[in-house]
Amino acid sequence: MLALFGVLYTIYNEPLPTGASGRKADALAQKMLAAIHYEDYRKTCYFEWSYAAGTHHYFWDKQKGKVHVNWSDNTVFLNLNDPKKSKVIENEKEVIGKSKKEFIEKAVSYFNNDSFWLVGPFKVFDKGTRRSIVKLDDGTDALLVKYTSGGTTPGDSYLWKLSETGLPESFRMWVDIIPIGGLEATWDNWQVMESGVFLPTSHKFGPVHLDLGEVRAYN
């Protein structure tokens, strides 16, 4: 296994590129937001989707900062603004004490990861982000976004490849949980939701197909 990993690392690993920050990078980020209807996203109240082959299920009240996170026989009524106020149910019984804290931490980690695959492009101006333009081999501009704080794994970076209209087509990742840098995942199968926002319904990550289930966004 170590030998195989070494071969894969040698073939696929790439260093994090450097780019030019400033107004042009911010303008490219704004173009991407316009393409996916950021204003509709900002106004949308409710999001529903699933992840991890349908084993994680979410109902997110974005305006109130609350999420129902379901997996196995567990439900966490997650308060994103004050996680300690969250409620945990396991096998139809409320969980308290140390176990409650562990469930909440797991739910936060699940939500941070799984929601990024749904709304990642909308987070390019989040607090702690740095944006820069990277010139690709074909001469087009890509948007590099680095998260210096927040989330579960601060320091992660994503290089967004965009269509001529600004719609995200794929990104390459330099993230803490994946030791090989620069692996690419598609952002496709975009659909217009009930609230007017554009959201993806699936991704391809090498041989892996990430299905987000029945995606909904509405008011």
PAKOLVEX-337272 format. One line per field, with one value per residue (C-alpha): x, y, z. Coordinates in nm, 4 decimals, m for minus. Layout:
N
px	[X; ...]
py	[Y; ...]
pz	[Z; ...]
END
This chain:
219
px	[0.0000; 0.2822; 0.4442; 0.1144; 0.0600; 0.4118; 0.3424; 0.0114; 0.1750; 0.4526; 0.2089; m0.0690; 0.0656; 0.1164; 0.2255; m0.0215; 0.0027; 0.0574; m0.1543; m0.2165; m0.4541; m0.6413; m0.9313; m0.9133; m0.9352; m1.2300; m1.3979; m1.3603; m1.5125; m1.8044; m1.8544; m1.8804; m2.1315; m2.3461; m2.3477; m2.4862; m2.7377; m2.5812; m2.8624; m3.1127; m2.8830; m2.8603; m3.2397; m3.3050; m3.4336; m3.4249; m3.1867; m3.2234; m2.9727; m2.7889; m2.4279; m2.2064; m2.4169; m2.7307; m2.6242; m2.6079; m2.9279; m2.9693; m3.2431; m3.0787; m3.2625; m2.9963; m3.1649; m3.1905; m2.8550; m3.0044; m2.9583; m3.1151; m2.8266; m2.9337; m2.7155; m2.7754; m3.0146; m2.8877; m3.0355; m2.8604; m3.0666; m2.7588; m2.7449; m2.4683; m2.4561; m2.4211; m2.3481; m2.3791; m2.7529; m2.7915; m3.0104; m2.9028; m3.1278; m2.9894; m3.2277; m3.5204; m3.3665; m3.2105; m2.8348; m2.6737; m2.3310; m1.9984; m2.1595; m2.3754; m2.0655; m1.9099; m2.2244; m2.2373; m1.8724; m1.9320; m2.2420; m2.0509; m1.7724; m2.0211; m2.2055; m1.8902; m1.7697; m2.0970; m2.2412; m1.9241; m1.9980; m2.3356; m2.2625; m1.8822; m1.8801; m2.0947; m1.8270; m1.5517; m1.5885; m1.6277; m1.4287; m1.0699; m1.0645; m0.7936; m0.8592; m0.6100; m0.6023; m0.3990; m0.3276; m0.3990; m0.2045; m0.4771; m0.4449; m0.7701; m0.7969; m0.8863; m0.9830; m0.7716; m0.9441; m0.7607; m0.9420; m0.7107; m0.9641; m1.3050; m1.4549; m1.3151; m0.9843; m0.8549; m0.5746; m0.7563; m0.7282; m0.9413; m0.8634; m1.1900; m1.2061; m1.4889; m1.6806; m1.6892; m2.0025; m1.8396; m2.0176; m1.7911; m1.6920; m1.4463; m1.2006; m0.8641; m0.8047; m0.5213; m0.6882; m0.5768; m0.7714; m0.6244; m0.2439; m0.2189; m0.2436; m0.4236; m0.6774; m0.9730; m1.3483; m1.6173; m1.8927; m2.1638; m2.5281; m2.6272; m2.9988; m3.2140; m3.3842; m3.7291; m3.5784; m3.3914; m3.0437; m2.8150; m2.6971; m2.5091; m2.6668; m2.3557; m1.9777; m1.7165; m1.3931; m1.1742; m1.3635; m1.5921; m1.9411; m2.0702; m2.4497; m2.6160; m2.9545; m3.2722; m3.1412; m3.3905; m3.3636; m3.6790; m3.8464]
py	[0.0000; 0.2392; 0.1699; 0.2299; 0.5559; 0.6637; 0.6032; 0.7921; 1.0768; 1.1042; 1.1020; 1.3258; 1.5504; 1.9113; 2.2110; 2.4848; 2.7470; 3.1141; 3.3871; 3.7594; 3.8982; 4.2259; 4.3794; 4.1468; 3.8403; 3.9873; 4.0756; 3.7165; 3.5938; 3.8337; 3.7040; 3.3507; 3.4603; 3.6325; 3.3166; 3.1056; 3.3702; 3.4776; 3.7196; 3.4331; 3.2248; 3.5053; 3.5251; 3.1485; 3.0154; 2.6361; 2.3809; 2.0026; 1.7461; 1.4274; 1.3095; 1.0034; 0.7738; 0.9081; 0.8251; 1.1918; 1.3943; 1.7671; 2.0244; 2.3671; 2.6799; 2.9217; 3.2363; 3.1073; 2.9252; 2.5888; 2.2454; 1.9041; 1.6593; 1.2931; 0.9832; 0.6234; 0.6441; 0.9879; 1.3348; 1.6537; 1.9723; 2.1835; 2.5474; 2.6908; 3.0193; 2.8504; 2.4760; 2.4194; 2.4889; 2.2018; 1.9013; 1.5413; 1.2383; 0.8821; 0.5892; 0.8207; 0.9242; 1.2590; 1.2504; 1.4590; 1.4977; 1.4211; 1.2094; 1.5065; 1.7186; 1.4444; 1.4136; 1.7901; 1.8046; 1.5240; 1.6987; 2.0249; 1.8419; 1.6614; 1.9836; 2.1837; 1.9197; 1.8142; 2.1644; 2.2799; 2.0328; 2.2035; 2.5739; 2.6049; 2.8650; 3.0989; 3.1105; 3.2859; 3.6079; 3.4427; 3.5862; 3.4640; 3.3996; 3.5124; 3.5281; 3.5337; 3.4705; 3.1806; 3.1593; 2.8090; 2.6339; 2.7185; 3.0887; 3.1214; 3.2621; 3.0414; 3.1607; 3.0412; 3.0707; 2.9992; 2.9673; 3.0989; 3.0586; 2.9097; 2.5727; 2.2418; 2.2534; 2.6098; 2.6381; 2.4507; 2.5957; 2.5490; 2.6450; 2.7082; 2.6579; 2.8636; 2.8737; 3.1901; 3.2958; 3.2380; 2.9118; 2.6755; 2.3669; 2.2049; 2.2748; 2.1393; 2.0871; 2.1331; 2.0183; 1.8789; 1.5530; 1.4575; 1.4174; 1.4485; 1.8114; 1.9309; 1.6527; 1.7651; 1.7289; 1.8377; 2.0869; 1.9966; 1.8959; 2.2457; 2.3023; 2.6055; 2.5592; 2.6779; 2.9927; 3.0747; 2.9822; 2.7538; 2.4421; 2.1268; 1.7850; 1.5668; 1.5673; 1.3378; 1.2957; 1.0549; 0.7218; 0.8407; 0.9761; 1.2092; 1.2243; 1.4956; 1.3260; 1.5260; 1.8801; 2.1521; 2.5242; 2.7201; 2.9868]
pz	[0.0000; 0.0824; m0.2527; m0.4343; m0.2479; m0.3388; m0.7083; m0.6939; m0.5042; m0.7622; m1.0551; m0.9263; m0.6531; m0.7581; m0.5519; m0.4682; m0.7447; m0.6789; m0.8306; m0.8384; m0.5792; m0.5922; m0.7826; m1.0840; m0.8623; m0.6734; m1.0042; m1.1249; m0.7987; m0.8439; m1.1986; m1.0613; m0.7980; m1.0600; m1.2757; m0.9909; m0.8769; m0.5495; m0.4654; m0.4843; m0.2633; m0.0092; 0.0136; 0.0160; 0.3488; 0.3222; 0.1702; 0.1565; 0.0264; 0.1177; 0.1067; 0.1592; m0.0606; 0.1011; 0.4576; 0.5666; 0.5310; 0.5820; 0.6302; 0.6639; 0.7722; 0.6514; 0.7739; 1.1328; 1.1275; 1.2201; 1.0599; 1.1087; 1.0565; 1.0253; 0.9971; 1.1081; 1.4063; 1.5059; 1.4636; 1.5698; 1.5761; 1.5172; 1.6194; 1.4019; 1.5914; 1.9316; 1.8955; 2.2719; 2.2378; 1.9901; 2.0708; 2.0063; 1.9569; 1.9383; 1.8905; 1.9719; 2.3064; 2.3920; 2.4539; 2.7300; 2.8859; 2.7171; 2.4464; 2.3425; 2.2844; 2.0706; 1.8585; 1.8084; 1.7032; 1.4540; 1.3147; 1.2715; 1.0886; 0.8637; 0.7855; 0.7089; 0.4636; 0.3062; 0.2654; 0.0875; m0.1917; m0.2276; m0.1776; m0.1921; m0.4737; m0.2636; 0.0080; m0.1882; 0.0144; 0.3547; 0.6421; 0.6250; 0.2480; 0.0089; m0.3654; m0.6505; m1.0253; m1.1633; m1.5360; m1.6692; m1.9443; m2.1986; m2.1189; m1.9248; m1.5742; m1.2776; m0.9317; m0.6392; m0.3007; 0.0228; 0.3564; 0.6260; 0.9073; 0.9862; 0.8981; 1.0145; 0.8243; 0.7854; 0.5318; 0.2541; m0.0973; m0.4097; m0.7688; m0.9543; m1.3300; m1.4790; m1.8062; m2.0153; m1.8274; m1.4889; m1.4069; m1.2079; m1.4091; m1.1670; m0.8917; m0.7859; m0.4167; m0.1740; 0.1482; 0.4804; 0.4574; 0.1160; 0.1141; m0.2663; m0.3754; m0.6868; m0.7322; m0.9432; m0.8947; m1.1367; m1.0610; m1.3075; m1.3321; m1.2209; m1.1741; m1.1040; m0.7676; m0.6584; m0.5063; m0.8286; m0.7066; m0.9124; m0.7264; m0.8330; m0.7887; m0.8267; m0.8709; m1.0199; m0.8266; m1.0209; m1.0252; m0.7431; m0.8151; m0.5426; m0.5589; m0.3503; m0.3666; m0.4123; m0.3850; m0.2941; m0.2159; m0.1429; 0.0685]
END
